[in-house]
Amino acid sequence: MASEPASQTVPATGLEHPPTAPFLIVGVTSSGRGFRPSDWADRLAGVMASFQPPGAGPRSHLQYSPYAVPGVHGPHKCVRVDPAIAEVEPMALAFLLNFARDNDLQLVLSS
């Protein structure tokens, strides 16, 4: 049986460098409060929908980007972020990280 990769949860405000591996933005603040509104993850992923990999189809903007996908982590909503989004648009990764920092959200980083 394969083991899960180790991960660590850190406050976005304490992140010094952008992650190089996929990570989660989790809808819980550093004080443990749930982030509102309840559909924040869907909204954030929707904003990122136009950032598609090269060669994506003409209607790909009508689905979530593979670089920012909403989901659930434990009891909290989250967005899985692939840092490869920076290859399509460097400011997109900065936007996602700044969103997490500005809202005092937690990040789950792969080790």
Secondary structure, DSSP 8 states (H G I E B T S, - for coil): ------EEEEEGGG--S--SS-EEEEEEETTS-B-SSTTHHHHHHHHTTT---TT--TTGGGS--TTEEEEEETTEEEEEE-TTHHHH-HHHHHHHHHHHHHTTEEEEEE-
